[in-house]
Every structure is written in structure tokens, then in C-alpha cells.
Amino acid sequence: MLRNYGCALVLALSAFLCVPALQAQDRADDANTIFRNMEYLKPLIGNWNAVVRFHERDGSITEEEGSYRISSVLDGTYLEQEVEFHAKDNPGKHHSFLIFITYNPVTRKYDSTYLYSRWALRVSEAGEYDERTKEYRTTAFIPLEDGTRDESVRTITKLGRGKRIEYEHYSRYSNESAERLNLDVVMTPVR
């Protein structure tokens, strides 16, 4: 009986001692995990010119120009992206948005939050980085995105393309059977 009690005590203590180690890996304030994973997205940092192609439902493509200003903020915990797109022949006709990206040690995914000019919608995405392909991929579900339909989106940001970054945005509304490419962006460094 005493031997069984001792065995149970050793098992209980072992389990108790392992719990803090496991919990430490899943803490939102695990700065080392955040910084280690934010390293993968460092190629985004800088000032970029952008060529934006909107793929319309009728098959036509509308092209705009833009810029990305991407910086590391809050001691490297986040990337902040200031984005502006405008019509090629009319820079006054523009829209802009901010994106904040961090790595979340609890979910083991990247969290992105989008804030838009002239629109109160806030979009949150979850993402992963594929070290083999050098791609940062995200997904999001946006309830009632246009006021009546839900939207599912996914993006692919291709970082392993030398001095250029390629971005693709796919979308599917709740009343549609298939997703489609909404827009693609090619970013090149400002010279």
C-alpha cells in the first residue's frame, strides 16, 4: 500500500511539475516565440511601390498603383503596414488601410487586423508561414461583409521572390459556389 502511495505521489508531482513548462509555451506574452516567428516576415519591412490588379467578375482587370510602408513596431512585436491604392490617372481617387500583424504563441498562428479608410469594418485573419515555400498564408471569415452576405477570404504573400513581393487575395461570398481571385499585387522596393 505504501509503495502504491509513493508511486502515485511521484506521478502526481511529475504531472504538476510538467504543467508550468507546457503552459509557458502557450502564453500570449512569450516574447521570444513572438520575435522568433516575426523574423520570417522581416522581408516585408521597407517602403514599396505596388501595382494592383483587381480581377472583376466579368473577367476584366482594373489596374491601380499604390504604396506599402511596412515597419516593425512595439519592440518588434508587430508589423504595421500603411497601404494606399489609387487610380493610375487620378491619384485623388484613392483608398487606404492599415494592417497590424503579430504572432500569437497561444494559437501558434499569425494574427492580422485590417482597418480601412472611410469604412468601419475591421477584419481579422489567422495565418501561417511556410518556410519551405517562403509563403505567408492567411484565412478569414467576414460575417455580412457587404451587409447581406458572409465572405470567406484567403491570401498568399510570396516572400521568396528576390527583391519583389507578390500578394494574391481570393474570396468567396456565401451565395457563391467557388472562390475567385479578387486582386493581386506586385510590390517592388522604392528606389
C-alpha positions in Angstrom: 0.0 0.0 0.0 2.8 2.4 0.9 4.6 1.6 -2.3 1.4 2.4 -4.4 1.0 5.7 -2.5 4.6 6.6 -3.2 4.2 5.7 -6.9 1.0 7.8 -7.1 2.8 10.7 -5.3 5.7 10.6 -7.8 3.2 10.6 -10.8 1.3 13.5 -9.3 4.4 15.5 -8.7 5.7 14.8 -12.2 2.4 15.9 -13.7 2.4 19.0 -11.5 5.9 20.0 -12.5 5.3 19.5 -16.2 2.2 21.7 -16.3 4.1 25.1 -15.9 6.5 24.1 -18.6 3.7 23.4 -21.0 1.7 26.5 -20.0 4.8 28.7 -20.6 4.7 27.7 -24.3 1.1 28.9 -24.6 1.4 32.3 -23.1 0.4 35.4 -25.1 3.4 37.3 -23.5 6.0 34.7 -24.7 8.1 37.4 -26.4 10.8 35.0 -27.5 8.3 32.9 -29.5 6.8 36.1 -31.0 10.2 37.5 -32.0 11.4 34.2 -33.4 8.3 33.9 -35.7 8.2 37.6 -36.7 11.7 37.1 -38.2 10.1 35.2 -41.0 8.1 38.3 -42.0 11.1 40.7 -41.8 11.5 40.7 -45.7 8.3 42.7 -45.7 9.8 45.7 -43.9 10.5 48.7 -46.1 8.9 51.1 -48.5 7.3 49.5 -51.6 5.7 50.6 -54.8 2.7 48.5 -55.7 1.0 47.5 -58.9 -2.5 46.4 -58.0 -4.7 44.4 -60.4 -8.4 44.0 -59.5 -10.0 41.0 -61.2 -13.6 41.9 -62.0 -16.4 39.4 -62.1 -16.8 39.9 -65.9 -13.2 38.8 -66.5 -11.8 42.3 -67.0 -8.9 43.6 -65.0 -8.6 47.1 -63.5 -5.1 48.3 -62.6 -4.1 50.7 -59.9 -0.9 51.9 -58.3 -0.1 52.2 -54.7 2.4 52.0 -51.9 3.2 50.0 -48.8 5.1 51.4 -45.9 5.9 48.5 -43.6 7.7 48.8 -40.3 8.4 46.9 -37.1 6.5 48.4 -34.1 6.1 47.9 -30.4 9.6 46.5 -29.9 9.3 44.1 -32.8 6.0 42.5 -31.6 4.0 43.7 -34.6 4.5 44.7 -38.2 2.5 47.8 -39.2 1.6 48.2 -42.8 0.3 51.5 -44.2 -1.2 50.8 -47.6 -2.6 53.2 -50.2 -4.0 52.4 -53.6 -5.1 54.9 -56.2 -6.3 55.1 -59.8 -3.3 55.4 -62.2 -4.7 58.5 -63.9 -6.3 60.0 -60.8 -4.2 59.9 -57.5 -7.1 61.7 -55.8 -9.3 58.7 -56.2 -7.7 56.5 -53.6 -8.3 54.3 -50.6 -6.1 53.3 -47.8 -5.8 50.8 -44.9 -3.6 49.7 -42.0 -2.7 46.2 -41.3 -1.2 45.0 -38.0 0.4 41.6 -37.8 1.8 39.6 -34.9 2.5 36.1 -34.0 0.2 34.6 -31.3 2.0 31.9 -29.2 -1.3 30.7 -27.8 -2.9 29.8 -31.2 0.5 29.2 -32.9 -0.7 31.4 -35.8 -0.2 34.9 -37.0 -3.0 37.4 -36.3 -3.6 40.2 -38.8 -6.0 43.0 -38.2 -7.1 45.3 -41.1 -8.5 48.9 -40.6 -9.9 50.8 -43.6 -10.3 54.4 -44.5 -13.9 55.5 -44.9 -15.2 52.2 -43.6 -15.9 51.0 -40.0 -15.3 47.3 -40.9 -12.4 45.7 -39.1 -11.2 42.3 -40.5 -9.1 39.8 -38.5 -7.2 37.0 -40.2 -5.2 34.0 -39.0 -2.1 33.0 -40.8 0.8 30.6 -41.1 4.3 30.9 -42.6 5.6 28.1 -44.8 9.4 28.2 -44.5 9.8 25.8 -47.5 7.9 27.9 -50.0 8.6 31.3 -48.3 4.8 32.0 -48.3 2.7 33.7 -45.7 -0.9 32.5 -46.0 -4.0 33.8 -44.2 -7.7 33.0 -44.0 -10.6 34.9 -42.6 -14.4 34.7 -42.3 -16.2 38.1 -42.5 -19.8 38.0 -41.4 -22.1 40.2 -43.6 -19.1 41.8 -45.3 -21.3 43.6 -47.8 -24.3 44.0 -45.4 -26.0 40.9 -46.7 -23.5 38.1 -47.4 -20.8 36.4 -45.5 -17.4 36.3 -47.1 -14.5 33.8 -46.8 -11.1 35.0 -47.9 -7.6 33.7 -48.1 -4.4 35.4 -49.1 -0.9 34.3 -50.2 2.1 36.6 -49.8 5.1 35.2 -51.6 8.3 36.4 -50.0 10.9 34.3 -51.7 10.9 36.3 -55.0 14.1 38.2 -54.8 13.5 42.0 -54.4 9.8 41.7 -55.1 6.8 40.5 -53.1 3.8 39.0 -54.7 0.4 39.0 -53.0 -2.8 37.2 -54.0 -6.3 37.7 -52.4 -9.0 35.1 -53.0 -12.7 35.5 -52.0 -16.0 33.6 -51.9 -19.3 35.0 -50.8 -21.8 32.8 -49.1 -24.1 32.7 -52.2 -21.2 31.7 -54.5 -20.1 28.1 -55.2 -16.4 28.8 -55.9 -13.7 31.2 -54.8 -12.1 33.6 -57.2 -9.0 35.7 -57.4 -10.1 39.2 -56.4 -6.8 41.0 -56.7 -3.1 40.5 -57.0 -0.3 42.9 -56.0 3.3 43.1 -57.1 5.5 45.1 -54.7 8.9 46.4 -55.6 11.3 48.5 -53.4 11.1 52.2 -53.6 14.4 53.5 -55.1 
